[in-house]
Structures are given as structure tokens and as C-alpha cells.
């Protein structure tokens, strides 16, 4: 099978996963997607493929911006404010990594994002369901 066929298959699977995912899984997919894009940017930097590196940093930044912009500060309070600041810092550092072609900065951002992803994976199923139900009720009240 050609690489083009494999990529089309992967995209189809991702679309299916997104279509059937709950909010928790979507967030997990975004966190992993950002980490993957940072890893791809690292590889492109090492190969001196700077246009490709820029594309991957841009994609990772877009994901992190989305994660930041979907935080609910009113509900999340101080934790959400801290996450907002952390996501902003990651975005600044990704910009620095792009300008400086610095692998250490990409590693830094990965090291900040990985524990968030890891913690997200460990959320108990009952807490996920409780949060999902609260969100559903909030939407119905509007």
C-alpha cells in the first residue's frame, strides 16, 4: 500500500474517532496530537527541513491555542487560570523554538505537556461521566 493510501486510512480512522469521542477523549486526542506534532517538528529540525518544521510547530501551536481557549475560567477557577498561563507559556516557547531552531525548547514544551496528557489518561471513568453529565445539563439549561 502506498504512503498516500496509508495516510488516507489514518485520516479516516481519526475522523471516525472524533465523531464518536466524548469530550474527555477529544481532549486526550488533542494533547497527544500536540505532542506528536512537536516530535515531528523535532525530526524536521534535525533534518534541516525548516518549512516542514514550521508547519508542525504551527499545528502544535493551533492545538495548544484551542486547549487554552476552551478552558472555562469561571468553573475551573485558579486551576484553569494556571492552565491558561501554562498554555500561553508553551505557545511562546514554541515560537522561540521556531525562530531559533532549538530542539531543547521543543523538548521543554513536550516535558510540560506530557504530564498533562498523562494525568488526563488517569482520570477515573466515574469522574469523566460525572463531568460529561454536568456539561450536558449545562447545555440543556441554556
C-alpha positions in Angstrom: 0.0 0.0 0.0 1.4 3.4 -0.8 2.1 6.1 1.8 -0.7 8.1 0.4 -3.2 5.2 0.9 -1.9 4.7 4.5 -2.4 8.4 5.3 -5.9 8.4 3.9 -6.7 5.4 6.0 -5.3 7.1 9.1 -7.3 10.2 8.4 -10.5 8.2 8.0 -9.8 6.5 11.4 -9.2 9.8 13.1 -12.4 11.2 11.7 -14.3 8.2 13.0 -12.6 8.5 16.4 -13.5 12.2 16.6 -17.1 11.6 15.5 -17.6 9.0 18.3 -15.5 10.5 21.0 -16.7 12.0 24.3 -15.2 15.4 25.4 -12.6 13.6 27.6 -11.3 11.5 24.7 -11.3 14.6 22.3 -9.1 16.4 24.8 -6.8 13.4 25.1 -6.6 13.2 21.3 -5.7 16.9 21.2 -3.0 16.6 23.8 -1.5 13.6 22.1 -1.8 15.4 18.7 0.2 18.4 20.0 2.9 16.1 21.4 3.1 14.2 18.1 3.4 17.5 16.1 6.2 18.6 18.4 8.0 15.3 17.9 7.6 15.7 14.1 8.9 19.3 14.3 11.9 18.0 16.2 12.6 15.4 13.5 12.2 18.0 10.8 14.6 20.4 12.6 17.2 17.6 12.9 16.9 17.0 9.1 17.0 20.8 8.4 13.6 20.6 6.8 12.7 24.1 8.1 9.4 24.5 6.1 8.2 21.2 7.5 9.3 22.1 11.0 7.4 25.4 10.7 4.3 23.5 9.6 4.4 21.1 12.6 5.1 23.9 15.1 2.2 25.8 13.6 -0.1 22.8 14.0 1.1 22.1 17.6 0.5 25.8 18.4 -3.0 25.7 17.0 -3.9 22.7 19.1 -2.5 24.3 22.3 -4.3 27.5 21.5 -7.6 25.5 21.2 -6.9 23.8 24.5 -6.2 27.2 26.1 -9.2 28.9 24.6 -11.6 26.2 25.6 -10.8 26.4 29.3 -13.7 27.6 31.4 -12.1 30.1 33.9 -15.4 30.6 35.7 -15.8 26.9 36.5 -12.1 26.0 36.7 -11.1 28.9 38.8 -7.4 29.1 39.8 -6.6 25.7 38.2 -8.0 26.9 34.8 -6.1 30.3 35.2 -2.9 28.4 35.8 -3.5 26.1 32.8 -4.2 29.2 30.7 -0.9 30.7 31.7 0.9 27.5 31.1 -0.6 27.1 27.6 0.4 30.7 26.9 4.0 29.9 28.0 4.1 26.8 25.8 3.0 28.9 22.8 5.7 31.5 23.5 8.3 28.7 23.7 7.1 27.1 20.5 7.6 30.5 18.8 11.1 30.6 20.3 11.9 27.1 19.1 10.7 28.0 15.6 12.9 31.1 15.4 15.9 29.6 17.0 15.6 26.0 15.5 16.2 24.9 19.1 15.5 21.2 19.9 15.8 21.8 23.7 12.9 24.2 23.6 10.8 21.7 21.8 11.8 19.1 24.5 10.8 21.7 27.2 7.3 22.1 25.7 6.9 18.3 25.4 8.0 17.9 29.0 5.4 20.4 30.1 2.6 18.9 28.0 3.3 15.2 28.7 2.3 15.3 32.4 -1.0 17.0 31.5 -1.7 14.2 29.0 -0.6 11.5 31.5 -2.9 13.0 34.2 -5.7 13.2 31.7 -5.3 9.5 30.9 -5.6 8.6 34.6 -8.9 10.4 35.3 -11.3 7.7 36.7 -14.2 6.7 34.5 -16.8 7.8 37.0 -15.3 11.3 37.1 -15.4 11.5 33.3 -19.0 10.5 33.3 -19.9 13.0 36.0 -18.2 15.8 34.2 -19.9 14.8 30.9 -23.3 14.7 32.6 -22.7 18.1 34.2 -21.8 19.6 30.8 -24.8 18.1 29.2 -27.1 19.5 31.8 -25.5 22.9 31.5 -26.2 22.9 27.7 -29.8 21.9 28.2 -30.3 24.7 30.7 -29.2 27.3 28.1 
